Amino acid sequence: MPDTLTQAMRWAFWYCCDFMVNLGNRTHSSYYEANTWVLLVLLPGLLALLIGVRVGQRLALRRVRRRVAARR
């Protein structure tokens, strides 16, 4: 089991590295620049967006529940 997990982690690491190298090549930048954009700009921005969506859904659900409770 640990050997399978180690192999899976190695595969995931090298896949991500290869993806970053290819992304850098396609955008005519370096691996480090692609890595910086993805890890310091794209992922935090996506995380903030998803948190905002979640908060919006929670507020909308709260309004719906209050309307349903008021009708009873």
N, C-alpha and C positions, 0 to 999 in steps of 0.2 A: 504493500500500500504506500509507504513513504516514497518508494522509488517511482511509482506512478505519479504521485503528487509533484515530486521533484522534476520529472520530465514535463509535466504539464506547465509548471512554473517557468521552466527554461523555454518551452515553446512560446508561451505568452510573452516573455521578455523579448525574445528575438523577433517575434512577430511585430511587437510594438516598435522596436528599434528599426526594423526594416520599413515599417509604415512611415516613421518619422523621416528616415533617409529619403524615401520616395516622395513624401510630401515636400521636403526641402528641394529636391530636384525639380519637381513639377512647378514650384513657385519661384524657382531660380534664387533660392536662398540656401543657407546652410542648415545642417541638422540642428544646430544649436538655436538658430532663429525660429525654425519650425517648432521645436520643442518649447521654446519660450512662449510663442503665440498660443500654442495649444494648452500648456499647463498654467500660464499666468493670465491669459486673456479669455480664451474660449471656454474652458471648464468653469472658472469662477462666474463668468457671465451666464452660462447655462444653468449653473446652480442657483444663482440669484433669480433668474427667470422662473425656474421651477418652484422655488420657494414663494415667489410672488403669485404664481398660479394657484398654489396650494392655499395661501392665505385668502385669495379671492374666492376660491371655492368654499372655504370654511365660512366666510362672511355671507355668501349667497345661500348656503345651506341653513345658516342660522336665521336669515330672513324668512326663508320658506317655512322653517319649523315654527317661527313665531306666528306667521299667517295661519298656518294650520291649527295651531293651538288657540288662536283668537276666534276661529270659526266654531270651535266646539262649545 
